[in-house]
Amino acid sequence: MSRHRRLPDVDVVIATHDRPVLVREAIAAVVEQAYDGRIRCIVVFDRSTPDGDLVRADSGDDRVVDVIENHRSPGLAGARNSGVLEGNGELVAFCDDDDVWLPGKLDLQVRALLDGGPPTCVTGIEIDYAGTTTTRVPTAAALELRNLVRRRVMEAHPSTVVVRRHELLSTIGLVDEEIPGSYGEDFDWMIRAAAAGGFHVVPEPLVRVRWGGSQFSRQWATIVAAIDYGLAKHPAFREDRRAHARLLGRKAFALAALGDRTALRCAARTLRTSPREPRAYLAALVALHVVRAERLLDLAHRRGHGI
């Protein structure tokens, strides 16, 4: 516990790979939070050489920055888990290396968690993409398990998460390192968090999320494999036709982007599951060469959405 008003110590895990400028901005926004407790920022270098210049280790300071290597499986999931297990703070938070916490974020979330109730707290986000900014703020209802699996709630972003360490290491669990390419590891974790007590929601956009530099957005083969993994892992997707169709539609779109001949069959299966699933129609348009997948993805991102 901090010597100041006994607010909980917070470990903030930032996994990074070859983003030297952006990661410094992410670190600065964390350590500059107006929070009367101790913040330890753990920067995890994944498949890259750690930058010792980032270290800030004044023993009398309530702001510490440590730098470590990812000593678990390569990729985002292993890097996040390395950071979690390196720390010992009562609370754990995450921030992507290309995102920025906005003023007041951490203090509001910690105070929500101190009131008891759910073990995890999230906030809204500002999405920056190609010169446009879109504000997305989740509701408590949207983050209930049934609704979360039906609609990937983009505003429930991992860079907004603060969670009690005890529940993270027990009822929720670490980030799943078996997911192909770590694609969607945040959504997988959110599903488990929803089932393990749910969320406090601070209804303000308190993280600036920068889209466009994602390592995942066009790795279509990895996306297909990860969707199949998620469908097999989570019964909630198979138990709800609309949730099942949403993932099938995303798979069909990825197959179409790959030029895979099975894309139309997958789109048809999606429509049999739920005719209301729009991704099936988008996948068909891409498979029939009416429009390019990248064009549709760009249009969705400009509105603060994914596909």
C-alpha positions in Angstrom: 0.0 0.0 0.0 1.1 3.6 -0.6 2.2 5.8 2.2 -0.4 8.4 0.9 -3.9 7.8 2.2 -3.3 4.1 1.9 -4.5 3.9 -1.7 -3.6 0.6 -3.4 -0.4 0.1 -5.3 -1.0 -0.2 -9.0 1.1 -2.2 -11.5 0.6 -0.9 -15.1 1.7 -3.4 -17.7 2.8 -2.0 -21.1 3.8 -4.7 -23.6 5.8 -3.2 -26.5 7.6 -4.2 -29.7 9.6 -1.7 -31.7 7.6 1.4 -31.0 10.2 3.6 -29.2 8.5 6.9 -29.6 4.9 5.8 -28.9 5.9 3.7 -25.8 7.5 6.8 -24.2 4.2 8.7 -24.7 2.3 5.8 -23.1 4.7 5.7 -20.1 4.5 9.4 -19.6 0.7 9.5 -19.5 0.8 6.7 -16.9 3.3 8.2 -14.5 1.8 11.6 -14.8 -1.6 10.4 -13.5 -2.9 12.5 -10.5 -3.1 9.5 -8.2 -2.1 9.6 -4.5 -0.8 6.1 -4.5 2.2 4.2 -5.9 2.3 3.4 -9.6 4.8 0.9 -11.0 4.9 0.9 -14.7 6.3 -2.5 -16.0 7.4 -2.2 -19.7 7.7 -5.6 -21.3 9.8 -5.9 -24.4 8.5 -8.7 -26.6 11.0 -10.1 -29.2 13.0 -6.9 -29.0 15.9 -5.5 -27.0 14.8 -3.8 -23.7 15.6 0.0 -23.5 17.2 0.6 -20.2 16.9 4.3 -20.6 13.2 4.0 -19.7 14.0 2.8 -16.2 12.9 5.1 -13.4 13.8 3.6 -10.0 14.1 6.3 -7.3 13.4 4.4 -4.1 11.7 7.5 -2.6 9.4 8.0 -5.6 5.8 6.8 -5.9 6.3 6.5 -9.7 8.6 3.7 -10.8 9.3 2.4 -14.3 10.8 -1.1 -14.7 11.9 -2.7 -18.0 11.9 -6.5 -18.5 11.9 -9.0 -21.3 9.0 -11.2 -22.2 10.1 -14.5 -20.6 6.9 -16.4 -21.6 5.5 -17.3 -25.0 6.4 -14.8 -27.8 3.5 -12.4 -28.5 1.2 -10.0 -26.8 -0.4 -12.6 -24.4 2.9 -13.8 -23.1 4.2 -10.3 -22.7 1.2 -9.2 -20.7 1.5 -12.2 -18.5 5.2 -11.6 -17.9 4.4 -8.1 -16.7 1.6 -9.2 -14.4 3.7 -11.9 -12.8 6.6 -9.4 -12.4 4.5 -7.1 -10.3 3.0 -7.4 -6.8 0.6 -4.4 -6.6 -2.9 -4.9 -5.3 -4.3 -3.7 -8.6 -3.1 -4.4 -12.2 -3.8 -2.2 -15.2 -2.9 -2.5 -18.9 -2.0 0.0 -21.5 -1.1 -0.8 -25.1 2.1 0.9 -26.2 0.4 3.1 -28.8 -2.4 4.3 -26.5 -2.5 7.2 -24.0 -4.2 7.4 -20.7 -6.0 10.7 -20.2 -5.9 12.8 -17.0 -8.0 11.4 -14.1 -8.4 7.9 -15.4 -6.6 5.9 -12.7 -8.0 7.8 -9.7 -11.6 7.4 -10.8 -11.2 3.7 -11.5 -9.4 2.9 -8.2 -12.1 4.7 -6.3 -14.8 2.7 -8.1 -13.0 -0.5 -7.2 -12.6 0.5 -3.5 -16.4 0.6 -3.3 -16.4 -3.1 -3.7 -18.5 -5.1 -6.2 -17.0 -6.2 -9.5 -13.2 -6.9 -9.6 -12.6 -5.2 -12.9 -13.1 -1.6 -14.0 -13.2 -0.1 -17.5 -13.8 3.3 -19.0 -14.7 4.7 -22.4 -12.2 5.6 -25.1 -11.4 8.2 -27.8 -10.5 6.5 -31.1 -8.1 8.3 -33.3 -8.0 7.1 -36.9 -6.8 8.8 -40.0 -7.5 12.3 -38.6 -10.9 11.5 -37.2 -11.8 11.1 -33.5 -14.7 8.9 -32.3 -15.8 8.7 -28.7 -17.0 5.3 -27.5 -18.3 4.7 -23.9 -19.6 1.3 -22.8 -22.6 0.7 -20.6 -22.9 -1.8 -17.9 -25.6 -3.6 -19.8 -23.4 -3.9 -22.9 -20.7 -5.6 -20.8 -23.0 -8.4 -19.5 -21.8 -11.7 -20.8 -24.7 -12.3 -23.1 -24.4 -8.9 -24.8 -20.6 -9.0 -24.9 -20.5 -12.2 -26.9 -23.2 -10.9 -29.3 -21.4 -7.7 -30.0 -17.7 -7.3 -29.6 -17.8 -4.1 -27.5 -14.9 -2.2 -29.0 -15.1 0.5 -26.3 -14.3 -2.2 -23.6 -10.6 -1.8 -24.5 -7.8 -3.5 -22.7 -6.0 -0.1 -22.2 -8.9 0.9 -19.9 -8.7 -2.2 -17.7 -7.9 -2.0 -14.0 -8.4 -5.3 -12.1 -7.8 -6.6 -8.6 -4.7 -8.9 -8.7 -6.3 -11.6 -6.6 -9.2 -12.1 -9.0 -6.9 -11.8 -12.0 -4.8 -14.6 -10.8 -7.7 -16.8 -9.6 -11.3 -16.5 -11.0 -10.5 -14.6 -14.2 -7.1 -16.0 -15.0 -4.1 -14.7 -17.0 -4.2 -13.9 -20.7 -4.6 -17.0 -22.8 -1.3 -17.7 -24.5 -2.7 -20.5 -26.6 -4.7 -18.2 -28.8 -3.2 -18.2 -32.4 -1.1 -15.1 -32.8 -2.5 -13.6 -29.6 -5.3 -12.3 -31.8 -8.4 -11.3 -29.8 -6.7 -12.2 -26.5 -8.3 -9.0 -25.0 -11.8 -10.1 -26.0 -11.2 -13.6 -24.6 -10.1 -12.1 -21.3 -13.1 -9.7 -21.2 -15.4 -12.7 -21.7 -13.8 -14.4 -18.7 -14.0 -11.2 -16.6 -17.7 -10.8 -17.5 -18.3 -14.3 -16.2 -16.2 -13.7 -13.1 -18.0 -10.8 -11.5 -18.4 -8.3 -14.3 -17.3 -4.7 -14.5 -17.4 -1.3 -12.9 -17.8 1.3 -15.7 -16.5 4.8 -15.4 -18.7 6.4 -18.1 -16.1 8.8 -19.5 -13.6 8.5 -22.5 -10.4 8.3 -20.5 -8.0 6.6 -22.9 -6.9 7.8 -26.4 -6.7 4.7 -28.6 -4.8 5.1 -31.9 -5.9 2.8 -34.6 -4.0 2.1 -37.8 -0.8 0.6 -36.5 -2.3 -2.7 -35.3 -0.2 -5.7 -36.0 -3.4 -7.8 -36.3 -5.9 -5.9 -38.5 -4.9 -7.5 -41.8 -3.4 -10.8 -40.7 -6.3 -12.7 -42.1 -5.0 -16.3 -41.7 -4.2 -15.7 -38.0 -7.7 -14.2 -37.6 -9.4 -17.3 -39.0 -7.4 -19.6 -36.8 -8.1 -17.4 -33.7 -11.9 -17.3 -34.5 -12.0 -21.1 -34.7 -10.1 -21.3 -31.4 -12.6 -19.0 -29.7 -15.6 -20.8 -31.0 -14.2 -24.1 -29.6 -13.3 -22.6 -26.3 -16.4 -20.5 -25.3 -19.8 -22.3 -25.2 -21.5 -18.9 -25.0 -20.8 -18.4 -28.7 -22.5 -21.7 -29.7 -25.4 -21.2 -27.4 -26.5 -17.9 -28.9 -27.2 -17.9 -32.7 -26.5 -14.2 -33.1 -23.2 -14.5 -31.2 -22.3 -17.5 -33.3 -23.2 -15.8 -36.5 -21.1 -12.7 -35.6 -17.9 -14.8 -35.4 -18.8 -16.9 -38.4 -19.3 -13.6 -40.4 -15.9 -12.3 -39.3 -14.4 -15.6 -40.4 -16.1 -15.4 -43.7 -14.8 -11.9 -44.2 -11.3 -12.9 -43.3 -11.5 -15.9 -45.7 -12.7 -13.5 -48.5 -9.9 -11.1 -47.8 -7.5 -14.0 -48.2 -9.1 -15.0 -51.5 -10.0 -18.3 -50.0 -12.6 -20.2 -52.1 -14.5 -21.3 -49.0 -15.5 -17.7 -48.1 -18.9 -17.9 -49.9 -19.7 -21.2 -48.2 -18.8 -19.7 -44.8 -20.9 -16.6 -45.6 -23.9 -18.9 -46.5 -23.4 -20.8 -43.2 -23.4 -17.4 -41.4 -26.8 -16.5 -43.0 -28.3 -19.8 -42.1 -27.3 -19.2 -38.5 -28.6 -15.6 -38.5 -29.8 -13.8 -41.6 -29.3 -10.5 -39.8 -25.6 -10.8 -39.6 -24.2 -8.0 -41.9 -20.6 -9.4 -42.1 -21.9 -12.3 -44.2 -23.0 -9.8 -46.9 -19.8 -7.9 -46.7 -17.8 -11.1 -47.0 -19.8 -12.0 -50.1 -19.1 -8.6 -51.7 -15.4 -9.1 -51.1 -15.4 -12.7 -52.3 -17.2 -11.6 -55.5 -14.6 -8.8 -56.0 -17.2 -6.1 -55.8 -15.2 -4.2 -53.2 -11.8 -4.7 -51.5 -11.6 -5.8 -47.9 -9.2 -3.0 -47.1 -11.8 -0.5 -48.3 -14.5 -1.8 -46.0 -12.1 -2.0 -43.1 -11.1 1.6 -43.6 -14.7 2.8 -43.7 -15.5 0.9 -40.5 -12.5 2.3 -38.7 -13.4 5.9 -39.7 -16.6 5.3 -37.7 -14.8 3.9 -34.7 -15.9 0.3 -35.6 -14.2 -2.9 -36.6 -15.5 -5.8 -38.8 
